[in-house]
């Protein structure tokens, strides 16, 4: 779960392959998600779907790419850079 000031923005399903956004997430949450991976707060992510839609059809995919996620075989990928 990605929280900002105690407000849920994004739920990250186990394994990091699916995300669910919340109505309260009207702000751009993609950079915060990328920063959480970079900081090691989250493991590597390979997102295949958002809100039940395949990543290629999601309006959020361009936001994630702009935040530094890259296209991978199964979806958009962000790896912890501290390794």
N, C-alpha and C positions, 0 to 999 in steps of 0.2 A: 504494500500500500504506500503510495506517495502522498504524504500529507504536507500541507503548507499552512502554518499558523493554526494547526489543529483541524484544518478543513481537508477532507479527502479530495484529491484531484484524479488519481488513477489507481485502479486495483491491478496488480500484476499477478496473474494466475501462476500457480506453481509451475516451475520450469521456465518461466519467462517467455512463453511463446504466444500468449494472448493477454490483451489488456482490455479493461473495461473502464470507461470514463464516467465521471459523475456530472450531474447537472450543474454543480457548483464550479466545475472546472472551465469557466468561461475565459480564463487566461491561458496564455501559451505555456503549456506544461512540458513540452518536449525538451527544452533546454534543461529544465530541472531534472528530468528523467536521465538525460545524458550525464549531467553533473553527478548524480547519485551513483551511476555506474563507474564513472571516472574516479570517484572518491573511494570506491570499494564498498559503499553502503549496500549495493546490489551486486549480484553476480553478473556475468555476461548475459546479454539478452539477444534473442533471435526471435523477433516478433513476427508472427504469421497472421494474426488477426487482431482487429480492434473492434470492440462492440459487436462481435459476431460476424463482421465483414472480413473477407480476405484483405490482407494488407494492400494489395494492388488496387483495390476498389475503395479503400478508405480515404476520406478527405484529410485525415491526419498524417498520411504517409509523407506528404511533402514537408510538413512541419518537422517530422522526425529526421528526414534527410537534411533539412536546413540546420538541424541541431547537431549533425555529425554522424548520424546513423548511416550505414552503407548498405547497399543491396547485396544480399546473400542468396544462396540457393533456395532457402525456405522462407525468406522474409527479410526484414530489415535488421541489421546486426549492429550491436555496440559491445565492444569488449573492454574490460577493465585495463587501463593503460599502465597500471602500476607494476605489471609483471616484468 
